[in-house]
Amino acid sequence: EELQRAAHLRIESLLGRYARDFIEWDVVNEMLHFSFFEDRLGSSASTDFYLRTQKLDPETPLFMNDYNTIELSEDPLSSPDAYIQKLNQLKQVGITKLGIGVEGHFTKPNVVYMRAALDQLRTLGMPIWLTEVD
């Protein structure tokens, strides 16, 4: 209960101060790989954070951001299919302005895989941003 209260206060504090000042929100970073909040607050914790953020700043897109979606085809946690499934879950609960953030931590880029993954994500019609490029 204390963690949930702290998380809600953090969202309300940030959005109370910065709503409409940013061009996007990265609500829960790397949520395909990690489940810190779900493990402690229940399976809908991240969804709740997206809903709260949208309520406080309905015009700003809410991004998912994760790694290995375009870097490694061997990571089932963040495959394009897994990413799309999670985005569709967020859409089903009423999140209306979503964006896709794909991290780019490349050792040796696989351009063919990158293109295929981006083409698959593009079918959702959401903005796609390449983040954390190195």
Backbone bond lengths (Angstrom), bond angles and torsions (degrees), N, CA, C in turn:
res aa  C-N    CA-C-N  psi(-1)  N-CA   C-N-CA  omega(-1)  CA-C   N-CA-C  phi
1 E - - - 1.455 - - 1.539 110.53 -
2 E 1.318 117.15 -38.48 1.466 120.49 179.44 1.525 111.58 -65.80
3 L 1.341 116.60 -40.27 1.468 120.38 178.27 1.528 110.39 -65.34
4 Q 1.298 116.90 -43.35 1.465 120.42 179.52 1.525 110.80 -61.99
5 R 1.295 116.37 -43.98 1.462 120.66 178.96 1.538 110.14 -62.65
6 A 1.329 116.77 -43.19 1.466 120.66 179.48 1.529 111.05 -63.83
7 A 1.326 117.11 -42.15 1.467 120.46 179.25 1.526 111.03 -64.44
8 H 1.321 116.92 -43.89 1.463 120.41 179.14 1.529 111.29 -64.31
9 L 1.318 116.59 -41.15 1.467 119.78 178.21 1.525 110.82 -64.21
10 R 1.321 116.88 -37.39 1.467 120.52 179.12 1.530 110.36 -64.67
11 I 1.311 116.89 -45.65 1.468 120.40 178.23 1.523 110.24 -61.45
12 E 1.311 116.76 -47.87 1.465 120.82 -178.28 1.527 111.56 -64.45
13 S 1.320 117.09 -37.76 1.459 121.09 178.40 1.534 111.13 -65.60
14 L 1.324 116.38 -49.07 1.474 120.03 180.00 1.526 112.12 -63.75
15 L 1.320 115.34 -47.25 1.459 118.63 -177.53 1.513 111.83 -72.04
16 G 1.313 116.88 -31.91 1.463 119.61 176.10 1.520 111.60 -62.82
17 R 1.294 115.34 -31.60 1.461 119.67 -178.46 1.531 113.45 -92.63
18 Y 1.334 117.18 -37.39 1.466 120.05 -169.58 1.534 115.32 -116.58
19 A 1.320 119.04 6.56 1.469 119.86 178.57 1.528 109.72 -53.59
20 R 1.302 114.95 136.23 1.469 124.32 -179.95 1.533 114.06 69.61
21 D 1.342 117.93 3.13 1.462 120.72 177.78 1.528 112.81 -93.91
22 F 1.318 117.26 -20.27 1.465 121.36 -178.59 1.515 109.80 -107.98
23 I 1.323 116.15 156.34 1.463 120.05 -179.71 1.524 112.23 -87.13
24 E 1.330 117.35 -10.57 1.466 121.93 175.59 1.515 109.17 -166.59
25 W 1.346 114.59 162.23 1.464 121.19 173.42 1.522 108.54 -121.87
26 D 1.315 117.53 132.28 1.460 123.44 169.87 1.525 104.31 -95.66
27 V 1.305 116.64 95.59 1.463 121.26 -166.73 1.531 112.09 -71.18
28 V 1.309 117.60 -53.83 1.466 122.15 178.34 1.522 106.54 -132.12
29 N 1.300 117.62 106.59 1.456 121.87 -175.50 1.532 111.56 -73.06
30 E 1.312 115.13 136.23 1.470 123.61 174.65 1.531 112.61 55.47
31 M 1.309 115.33 45.36 1.462 120.04 -176.81 1.524 114.03 -76.57
32 L 1.334 118.11 -11.60 1.459 119.43 174.90 1.529 111.01 -77.87
33 H 1.316 117.03 -27.51 1.463 121.55 -178.53 1.524 113.77 -96.02
34 F 1.308 117.04 -29.07 1.459 120.00 -173.30 1.521 110.39 -125.20
35 S 1.324 115.67 149.49 1.466 120.05 -176.87 1.529 110.71 -134.47
36 F 1.311 116.12 40.60 1.464 120.84 -177.68 1.531 111.45 -52.30
37 F 1.319 116.48 -52.24 1.466 119.10 -176.12 1.523 111.91 -72.58
38 E 1.328 117.64 -38.93 1.465 120.27 178.59 1.524 111.03 -63.37
39 D 1.328 116.77 -39.47 1.467 120.42 179.89 1.521 111.89 -63.37
40 R 1.317 117.20 -27.82 1.459 120.75 -175.38 1.532 113.82 -105.63
41 L 1.349 116.03 -27.75 1.470 119.21 -173.52 1.524 114.17 -117.77
42 G 1.311 117.43 -3.77 1.457 120.75 -179.71 1.513 112.41 109.41
43 S 1.306 115.65 164.71 1.463 122.39 -170.58 1.529 114.31 -65.54
44 S 1.306 118.43 -17.09 1.466 120.35 -178.13 1.533 113.23 -103.98
45 A 1.317 117.69 14.25 1.472 120.30 -175.48 1.528 112.16 -59.44
46 S 1.318 118.15 -50.74 1.464 120.19 -178.75 1.522 111.40 -64.20
47 T 1.315 116.34 -39.80 1.467 120.00 177.46 1.523 110.01 -60.06
48 D 1.307 116.82 -41.81 1.466 121.69 177.31 1.532 110.56 -59.59
49 F 1.330 116.97 -41.36 1.466 120.50 179.18 1.526 110.92 -64.08
50 Y 1.324 117.12 -40.56 1.472 120.27 176.85 1.525 110.59 -63.47
51 L 1.322 116.82 -44.13 1.469 119.95 -179.94 1.523 111.18 -62.97
52 R 1.314 117.62 -43.20 1.477 121.10 178.77 1.528 111.04 -63.34
53 T 1.326 115.49 -42.92 1.463 119.39 -179.42 1.524 110.25 -64.28
54 Q 1.320 117.43 -44.63 1.464 120.81 179.05 1.523 111.37 -61.99
55 K 1.318 117.08 -39.82 1.466 120.61 -179.75 1.535 110.80 -62.20
56 L 1.329 116.59 -38.69 1.458 120.88 -176.87 1.531 113.44 -84.03
57 D 1.326 117.59 -21.24 1.469 121.64 -179.74 1.532 108.67 -146.83
58 P 1.335 117.34 71.47 1.463 121.18 -170.60 1.528 115.51 -68.13
59 E 1.315 118.70 -17.04 1.458 120.30 -177.14 1.529 113.89 -91.85
60 T 1.310 117.35 -13.94 1.463 120.70 -176.05 1.525 110.29 -93.37
61 P 1.337 117.66 129.12 1.469 120.05 178.79 1.531 111.82 -61.47
62 L 1.320 114.29 143.65 1.458 122.33 178.20 1.525 107.87 -107.23
63 F 1.313 115.76 118.78 1.458 120.57 -175.35 1.520 111.74 -98.25
64 M 1.337 114.14 145.54 1.447 121.70 160.50 1.513 105.06 -94.16
65 N 1.309 117.26 146.13 1.456 121.22 179.47 1.520 107.66 -141.92
66 D 1.342 116.59 124.68 1.460 118.71 179.58 1.517 110.36 -151.11
67 Y 1.325 114.50 167.24 1.458 120.91 -177.81 1.526 111.03 -106.87
68 N 1.303 114.93 161.94 1.469 126.33 179.44 1.526 113.89 72.84
69 T 1.293 119.09 2.42 1.462 120.05 179.10 1.523 110.54 -68.80
70 I 1.328 117.07 -35.39 1.464 119.75 177.26 1.530 112.44 -115.51
71 E 1.337 116.94 -6.44 1.461 119.67 -177.88 1.522 113.22 -88.44
72 L 1.339 116.93 -45.81 1.462 121.65 -171.81 1.519 111.13 -129.52
73 S 1.303 116.23 120.69 1.463 119.46 176.75 1.527 111.85 -75.01
74 E 1.349 117.50 -11.80 1.461 121.42 -176.46 1.526 113.76 -85.95
75 D 1.311 119.55 -1.57 1.461 121.88 -176.64 1.528 109.85 -99.60
76 P 1.332 117.49 99.48 1.471 119.35 -177.19 1.530 113.68 -68.99
77 L 1.331 117.98 -20.87 1.465 120.10 -178.58 1.520 112.21 -65.67
78 S 1.326 116.79 -33.01 1.465 119.07 -176.53 1.518 112.70 -125.23
79 S 1.300 116.82 28.49 1.464 120.07 175.86 1.530 109.03 -60.99
80 P 1.315 117.84 159.89 1.463 118.38 174.96 1.532 112.63 -54.10
81 D 1.330 117.43 -37.90 1.466 120.04 177.87 1.531 111.74 -62.23
82 A 1.341 116.80 -44.50 1.472 120.48 179.24 1.522 110.64 -65.39
83 Y 1.322 116.29 -39.53 1.470 121.35 179.60 1.532 109.70 -63.04
84 I 1.316 116.13 -47.51 1.472 121.45 -179.77 1.525 110.51 -62.90
85 Q 1.321 117.26 -40.73 1.462 120.42 178.79 1.524 110.93 -60.00
86 K 1.316 117.32 -44.55 1.465 120.44 -179.99 1.528 111.20 -66.71
87 L 1.318 117.31 -42.04 1.468 119.95 177.09 1.529 110.86 -61.25
88 N 1.321 117.20 -41.11 1.461 120.24 178.59 1.525 111.55 -65.00
89 Q 1.340 117.66 -35.17 1.465 120.43 175.29 1.529 110.20 -62.72
90 L 1.316 116.96 -42.16 1.468 120.36 178.47 1.525 110.95 -65.35
91 K 1.321 116.70 -39.90 1.471 119.56 177.08 1.523 111.23 -63.52
92 Q 1.313 117.44 -38.39 1.467 121.45 -177.77 1.523 112.92 -64.34
93 V 1.327 117.68 -27.01 1.471 119.23 179.04 1.524 111.95 -92.50
94 G 1.340 116.27 2.05 1.455 119.02 173.63 1.511 116.90 108.69
95 I 1.316 118.46 9.60 1.464 119.78 175.33 1.528 106.71 -76.18
96 T 1.308 116.51 119.51 1.461 120.26 -169.56 1.527 115.36 -101.85
97 K 1.307 118.54 -27.11 1.470 121.00 -177.94 1.520 109.05 -119.11
98 L 1.328 115.22 90.64 1.452 120.99 -177.55 1.522 110.77 -108.96
99 G 1.317 114.89 153.04 1.452 121.84 174.60 1.515 109.97 -137.02
100 I 1.319 114.79 160.65 1.457 122.35 -176.12 1.522 108.74 -112.20
101 G 1.316 116.39 122.03 1.461 121.82 174.10 1.517 108.74 -112.03
102 V 1.322 116.49 120.64 1.464 120.16 177.96 1.518 108.49 -115.99
103 E 1.320 115.11 121.59 1.451 120.25 179.59 1.526 109.00 -75.62
104 G 1.309 115.62 152.39 1.453 120.67 -178.02 1.510 111.63 -126.43
105 H 1.331 116.57 75.61 1.466 121.52 177.02 1.529 107.33 -99.34
106 F 1.310 115.36 83.72 1.462 120.30 -172.10 1.521 112.39 -95.08
107 T 1.317 115.62 138.39 1.456 120.29 165.76 1.528 107.44 -96.87
108 K 1.306 116.55 -57.85 1.463 122.03 172.93 1.529 106.61 -135.43
109 P 1.328 117.33 104.10 1.468 120.17 -175.86 1.534 112.66 -59.50
110 N 1.310 114.80 136.93 1.459 122.64 173.28 1.533 105.87 -102.31
111 V 1.314 115.88 92.39 1.466 121.52 -172.14 1.524 111.76 -61.15
112 V 1.305 117.80 -38.03 1.466 120.63 179.71 1.530 110.02 -63.52
113 Y 1.326 116.80 -45.92 1.463 119.90 178.34 1.534 110.93 -65.26
114 M 1.333 116.87 -43.31 1.468 120.18 179.14 1.523 110.70 -55.80
115 R 1.314 115.61 -47.91 1.466 119.96 -179.41 1.522 111.81 -61.12
116 A 1.315 116.00 -45.65 1.467 119.97 -179.08 1.524 110.61 -63.07
117 A 1.335 117.02 -43.04 1.465 120.63 179.96 1.526 110.76 -64.16
118 L 1.329 117.09 -45.18 1.466 120.37 179.37 1.522 111.49 -65.69
119 D 1.320 117.67 -38.30 1.467 120.32 176.49 1.525 110.93 -62.00
120 Q 1.325 116.74 -39.97 1.458 120.25 179.07 1.528 110.86 -66.57
121 L 1.319 117.21 -44.82 1.470 120.55 178.72 1.532 111.35 -64.88
122 R 1.314 115.98 -35.07 1.465 121.22 -178.23 1.529 112.43 -61.48
123 T 1.320 117.27 -24.97 1.464 119.88 -178.93 1.527 112.64 -61.72
124 L 1.325 116.95 -18.07 1.472 120.51 179.40 1.523 112.68 -77.26
125 G 1.328 117.30 -16.17 1.458 120.49 179.33 1.518 113.81 73.44
126 M 1.321 116.96 22.30 1.468 121.74 179.64 1.525 109.34 -104.07
127 P 1.336 116.81 155.60 1.466 117.59 174.62 1.529 110.63 -63.44
128 I 1.323 115.58 142.97 1.456 122.17 178.01 1.517 107.91 -121.22
129 W 1.322 115.48 125.46 1.460 121.10 178.32 1.512 109.56 -118.29
130 L 1.310 116.52 135.65 1.453 122.40 172.88 1.520 107.26 -88.69
131 T 1.342 116.76 120.11 1.464 121.83 -174.17 1.521 110.54 -122.22
132 E 1.298 115.51 164.32 1.463 122.71 175.72 1.520 111.81 46.25
133 V 1.290 117.09 53.54 1.475 121.76 -175.89 1.521 110.29 -82.84
134 D 1.322 115.32 124.92 1.464 121.52 173.17 1.504 110.65 -154.39
